Amino acid sequence: GELISAILQQTNREFPDWLHKTPAERFDRALGEIAKGRKIPESELRQQLDKYASLIDADPSVEQEDRYYTLVYRHDFFRAGNLAGEKAAALQRELKSSAPTQPDTTGAGNAKRLRLIRFRLMQGDAHFANISTKALGAAKVAMTAYQSAVSFSDPKESPEQWRTATRSLATVLNLLAGSYALPSSEAEPVIRQAIAITEETYGKDHPETAFHLLQLSRQLLDTN
């Protein structure tokens, strides 16, 4: 699962003509890059992942997380995202129904919240990987999943998850505002939200913030 997760993260990094490649082509490109980075022949890496997927298929009792990564490996990003979303929704219901009336001294509630954030991030990542020029809906589903992850994250208690969630949300907001050329009435507030997120996450002088500010200036020049 960890290896497929790394490939998925690489899949979601933009490169020239990113949107003109199919989700499967982007994933296979990322797999090749990961194999090269780890100095493993791509064919050998695929054999390892094929074996992993076969073991998951043969065991009906495996965790949903393993099933998720098997679906991702097979380029079924839509089903993978939905699977992670269903698990996150179930955890969210559990948290709501078991809200403690007294302080949680066992840490069980916090552990469940961290799992919820993880599954929301997995949901967002899978739908982000499924984005194409013909699938604007995938970007919007990814945005909603990342927004949920941000809302449950705490920069003090889980700084790494919070940083990942905010960075992912800013990226998909920028993609919606830029690559999909949303109407100006929708694009400007989306870019401003991305700026606010990156400023809070990295600071006003960070390159990520500067990138979104440049997007905003271009948007304003185009519409004024």
C-alpha positions as a Python dict, from the first residue, in 0.01 Angstrom:
ca = {
    (1, 'G'): (0, 0, 0),
    (2, 'E'): (279, 243, 86),
    (3, 'L'): (436, 199, -259),
    (4, 'I'): (107, 252, -445),
    (5, 'S'): (44, 557, -226),
    (6, 'A'): (380, 702, -338),
    (7, 'I'): (291, 637, -703),
    (8, 'L'): (-48, 803, -654),
    (9, 'Q'): (114, 1112, -502),
    (10, 'Q'): (351, 1127, -799),
    (11, 'T'): (55, 1084, -1035),
    (12, 'N'): (-106, 1398, -893),
    (13, 'R'): (197, 1621, -952),
    (14, 'E'): (139, 1840, -1253),
    (15, 'F'): (374, 1835, -1553),
    (16, 'P'): (351, 1983, -1905),
    (17, 'D'): (35, 1862, -2083),
    (18, 'W'): (-77, 1699, -1757),
    (19, 'L'): (-445, 1731, -1841),
    (20, 'H'): (-396, 1600, -2193),
    (21, 'K'): (-292, 1261, -2056),
    (22, 'T'): (-545, 1005, -1937),
    (23, 'P'): (-548, 920, -1565),
    (24, 'A'): (-407, 574, -1649),
    (25, 'E'): (-124, 728, -1854),
    (26, 'R'): (-33, 963, -1570),
    (27, 'F'): (-31, 676, -1319),
    (28, 'D'): (188, 458, -1542),
    (29, 'R'): (424, 752, -1597),
    (30, 'A'): (448, 799, -1220),
    (31, 'L'): (509, 425, -1168),
    (32, 'G'): (803, 444, -1409),
    (33, 'E'): (944, 746, -1225),
    (34, 'I'): (914, 573, -887),
    (35, 'A'): (1086, 262, -1024),
    (36, 'K'): (1369, 473, -1164),
    (37, 'G'): (1405, 666, -837),
    (38, 'R'): (1427, 344, -639),
    (39, 'K'): (1661, 187, -897),
    (40, 'I'): (1423, -103, -957),
    (41, 'P'): (1338, -230, -1308),
    (42, 'E'): (983, -122, -1387),
    (43, 'S'): (890, -479, -1482),
    (44, 'E'): (1007, -602, -1141),
    (45, 'L'): (808, -332, -963),
    (46, 'R'): (496, -426, -1157),
    (47, 'Q'): (547, -792, -1063),
    (48, 'Q'): (561, -694, -695),
    (49, 'L'): (242, -491, -725),
    (50, 'D'): (64, -762, -925),
    (51, 'K'): (147, -1010, -648),
    (52, 'Y'): (17, -767, -384),
    (53, 'A'): (-308, -715, -576),
    (54, 'S'): (-357, -1090, -619),
    (55, 'L'): (-310, -1150, -245),
    (56, 'I'): (-571, -881, -167),
    (57, 'D'): (-816, -1032, -417),
    (58, 'A'): (-778, -1374, -255),
    (59, 'D'): (-849, -1253, 99),
    (60, 'P'): (-1205, -1132, 168),
    (61, 'S'): (-1110, -1017, 519),
    (62, 'V'): (-851, -756, 421),
    (63, 'E'): (-882, -395, 531),
    (64, 'Q'): (-1062, -148, 305),
    (65, 'E'): (-739, 47, 278),
    (66, 'D'): (-573, -246, 98),
    (67, 'R'): (-872, -278, -135),
    (68, 'Y'): (-844, 94, -206),
    (69, 'Y'): (-480, 62, -313),
    (70, 'T'): (-560, -239, -532),
    (71, 'L'): (-826, -35, -714),
    (72, 'V'): (-581, 254, -754),
    (73, 'Y'): (-319, 20, -900),
    (74, 'R'): (-574, -101, -1154),
    (75, 'H'): (-658, 259, -1251),
    (76, 'D'): (-1010, 233, -1105),
    (77, 'F'): (-974, 570, -934),
    (78, 'F'): (-1348, 638, -924),
    (79, 'R'): (-1427, 323, -723),
    (80, 'A'): (-1121, 374, -503),
    (81, 'G'): (-1232, 728, -419),
    (82, 'N'): (-1585, 614, -344),
    (83, 'L'): (-1458, 332, -122),
    (84, 'A'): (-1246, 573, 82),
    (85, 'G'): (-1535, 819, 95),
    (86, 'E'): (-1772, 555, 233),
    (87, 'K'): (-1522, 462, 504),
    (88, 'A'): (-1470, 829, 595),
    (89, 'A'): (-1845, 888, 612),
    (90, 'A'): (-1886, 587, 844),
    (91, 'L'): (-1611, 715, 1073),
    (92, 'Q'): (-1769, 1060, 1071),
    (93, 'R'): (-2103, 912, 1180),
    (94, 'E'): (-1931, 717, 1457),
    (95, 'L'): (-1760, 1030, 1584),
    (96, 'K'): (-2085, 1221, 1584),
    (97, 'S'): (-2283, 948, 1761),
    (98, 'S'): (-2015, 883, 2024),
    (99, 'A'): (-1929, 1244, 2107),
    (100, 'P'): (-1799, 1219, 2465),
    (101, 'T'): (-1977, 1404, 2743),
    (102, 'Q'): (-1652, 1388, 2939),
    (103, 'P'): (-1286, 1433, 2833),
    (104, 'D'): (-1153, 1148, 2617),
    (105, 'T'): (-874, 1006, 2835),
    (106, 'T'): (-815, 697, 2618),
    (107, 'G'): (-740, 884, 2297),
    (108, 'A'): (-983, 661, 2104),
    (109, 'G'): (-1176, 957, 1969),
    (110, 'N'): (-862, 1127, 1844),
    (111, 'A'): (-738, 808, 1678),
    (112, 'K'): (-1070, 775, 1498),
    (113, 'R'): (-1053, 1138, 1386),
    (114, 'L'): (-703, 1084, 1244),
    (115, 'R'): (-830, 781, 1050),
    (116, 'L'): (-1119, 990, 920),
    (117, 'I'): (-875, 1255, 793),
    (118, 'R'): (-662, 984, 631),
    (119, 'F'): (-957, 836, 442),
    (120, 'R'): (-1075, 1181, 330),
    (121, 'L'): (-725, 1246, 193),
    (122, 'M'): (-730, 908, 19),
    (123, 'Q'): (-1071, 991, -126),
    (124, 'G'): (-945, 1326, -254),
    (125, 'D'): (-625, 1176, -398),
    (126, 'A'): (-812, 908, -595),
    (127, 'H'): (-1062, 1152, -743),
    (128, 'F'): (-782, 1401, -814),
    (129, 'A'): (-603, 1126, -1009),
    (130, 'N'): (-924, 1072, -1208),
    (131, 'I'): (-936, 1433, -1332),
    (132, 'S'): (-933, 1488, -1707),
    (133, 'T'): (-1045, 1760, -1944),
    (134, 'K'): (-1379, 1579, -1965),
    (135, 'A'): (-1417, 1513, -1591),
    (136, 'L'): (-1460, 1841, -1405),
    (137, 'G'): (-1676, 1658, -1153),
    (138, 'A'): (-1373, 1462, -1027),
    (139, 'A'): (-1200, 1788, -931),
    (140, 'K'): (-1506, 1907, -740),
    (141, 'V'): (-1536, 1576, -551),
    (142, 'A'): (-1165, 1594, -465),
    (143, 'M'): (-1212, 1951, -344),
    (144, 'T'): (-1498, 1850, -114),
    (145, 'A'): (-1296, 1559, 30),
    (146, 'Y'): (-994, 1783, 97),
    (147, 'Q'): (-1217, 2048, 255),
    (148, 'S'): (-1350, 1782, 493),
    (149, 'A'): (-994, 1670, 576),
    (150, 'V'): (-897, 2030, 653),
    (151, 'S'): (-1203, 2082, 875),
    (152, 'F'): (-1113, 1781, 1092),
    (153, 'S'): (-739, 1857, 1102),
    (154, 'D'): (-566, 2048, 1378),
    (155, 'P'): (-235, 2220, 1293),
    (156, 'K'): (-115, 2169, 1650),
    (157, 'E'): (-228, 1809, 1713),
    (158, 'S'): (-166, 1668, 1363),
    (159, 'P'): (51, 1920, 1176),
    (160, 'E'): (157, 1680, 899),
    (161, 'Q'): (-198, 1582, 810),
    (162, 'W'): (-314, 1942, 832),
    (163, 'R'): (-32, 2056, 601),
    (164, 'T'): (-107, 1777, 353),
    (165, 'A'): (-478, 1855, 354),
    (166, 'T'): (-435, 2230, 308),
    (167, 'R'): (-173, 2187, 35),
    (168, 'S'): (-395, 1939, -152),
    (169, 'L'): (-696, 2168, -122),
    (170, 'A'): (-500, 2467, -251),
    (171, 'T'): (-374, 2261, -547),
    (172, 'V'): (-718, 2145, -656),
    (173, 'L'): (-861, 2496, -609),
    (174, 'N'): (-589, 2633, -833),
    (175, 'L'): (-659, 2362, -1090),
    (176, 'L'): (-1029, 2445, -1089),
    (177, 'A'): (-962, 2816, -1129),
    (178, 'G'): (-689, 2784, -1390),
    (179, 'S'): (-691, 2473, -1604),
    (180, 'Y'): (-1067, 2449, -1623),
    (181, 'A'): (-1112, 2824, -1685),
    (182, 'L'): (-1409, 2866, -1457),
    (183, 'P'): (-1629, 3172, -1515),
    (184, 'S'): (-1461, 3479, -1364),
    (185, 'S'): (-1736, 3509, -1103),
    (186, 'E'): (-1636, 3163, -975),
    (187, 'A'): (-1261, 3160, -1049),
    (188, 'E'): (-1161, 3469, -851),
    (189, 'P'): (-1300, 3357, -513),
    (190, 'V'): (-1152, 3010, -570),
    (191, 'I'): (-805, 3157, -629),
    (192, 'R'): (-840, 3387, -328),
    (193, 'Q'): (-924, 3083, -113),
    (194, 'A'): (-611, 2907, -241),
    (195, 'I'): (-405, 3216, -152),
    (196, 'A'): (-549, 3223, 200),
    (197, 'I'): (-469, 2855, 250),
    (198, 'T'): (-110, 2881, 126),
    (199, 'E'): (-48, 3197, 330),
    (200, 'E'): (-167, 3019, 644),
    (201, 'T'): (26, 2704, 562),
    (202, 'Y'): (356, 2844, 431),
    (203, 'G'): (354, 3220, 490),
    (204, 'K'): (316, 3523, 263),
    (205, 'D'): (665, 3501, 110),
    (206, 'H'): (658, 3134, 11),
    (207, 'P'): (678, 3039, -363),
    (208, 'E'): (346, 2850, -335),
    (209, 'T'): (174, 3169, -220),
    (210, 'A'): (345, 3369, -494),
    (211, 'F'): (223, 3119, -754),
    (212, 'H'): (-141, 3167, -651),
    (213, 'L'): (-96, 3545, -637),
    (214, 'L'): (30, 3532, -996),
    (215, 'Q'): (-280, 3330, -1090),
    (216, 'L'): (-498, 3598, -931),
    (217, 'S'): (-321, 3881, -1113),
    (218, 'R'): (-368, 3703, -1446),
    (219, 'Q'): (-733, 3643, -1368),
    (220, 'L'): (-787, 4011, -1283),
    (221, 'L'): (-606, 4125, -1597),
    (222, 'D'): (-819, 3897, -1811),
    (223, 'T'): (-1145, 4023, -1662),
    (224, 'N'): (-1070, 4395, -1630),
}
